[in-house]
Amino acid sequence: MPEESTKGLREQIIQYMTEKKDYRTTGIPTWWFKFSVPGGTPKIRRELEKMEREGLVESDHRQSNNTLWKLMEPVDEVAP
């Protein structure tokens, strides 16, 4: 059951990031997600960190206490 809710959260995060096309180059602050994705900032951050380890998102920690997240573009596979 927890995997279902995590999958739903991940899908919602990806959908939100996809809709925010203006922020693809700069990134979306962690706290912005709480206005459109249910689950609270700590839960959302944990999922974003997990997604980063899997190569789905990239984080930018240059600003103090304001991590920016970018959705990685899908890479087309090259046929041998």
C-alpha positions in Angstrom: 0.0 0.0 0.0 2.8 2.6 0.7 4.2 1.9 -2.7 0.9 2.9 -4.3 0.9 6.3 -2.4 4.5 6.9 -3.3 3.8 6.1 -7.0 0.9 8.5 -6.9 3.0 11.2 -5.2 5.8 10.7 -7.8 3.3 11.0 -10.7 1.9 14.2 -9.2 5.3 15.7 -8.8 6.2 14.9 -12.4 2.9 16.3 -13.7 3.4 19.5 -11.7 7.0 19.9 -13.0 5.9 19.2 -16.5 3.2 21.9 -16.3 5.7 24.5 -15.0 7.6 24.9 -18.4 8.8 28.4 -17.5 10.9 26.9 -14.7 12.6 24.1 -16.6 15.9 26.0 -16.8 15.9 27.6 -13.3 14.1 24.9 -11.3 11.2 24.8 -8.9 11.7 25.5 -5.2 10.8 22.6 -2.9 8.2 24.6 -1.0 6.2 25.4 -4.2 5.1 21.8 -4.5 3.0 22.0 -1.3 0.5 24.3 -3.0 -0.3 21.8 -5.8 0.9 18.3 -4.6 -0.6 16.8 -1.4 1.6 15.3 1.2 3.5 18.1 2.9 7.0 19.5 2.2 9.0 16.8 4.1 7.3 13.9 2.3 7.6 15.7 -1.1 11.3 16.4 -0.4 12.0 12.8 0.4 10.4 11.7 -2.8 12.3 14.3 -4.8 15.6 13.1 -3.2 14.6 9.5 -4.1 13.9 10.7 -7.7 17.3 12.4 -7.8 19.1 9.2 -6.9 17.2 7.5 -9.7 18.2 10.2 -12.2 14.7 11.6 -12.7 15.4 15.1 -11.3 18.4 17.3 -10.7 18.8 19.5 -7.6 20.5 22.9 -7.2 21.6 23.7 -3.7 23.4 26.9 -4.5 20.8 29.0 -2.5 20.8 28.6 1.3 17.7 26.8 2.5 16.0 26.9 -1.0 16.7 23.8 -3.1 15.6 24.1 -6.7 14.5 21.0 -8.6 14.6 20.3 -12.4 13.0 17.5 -14.2 15.6 15.7 -16.3 14.8 15.5 -20.0 14.3 11.9 -21.3 17.2 10.7 -23.3 16.5 9.0 -26.6 18.1 5.6 -26.8 20.6 5.2 -29.6 20.2 2.0 -31.6 23.5 0.1 -32.2 
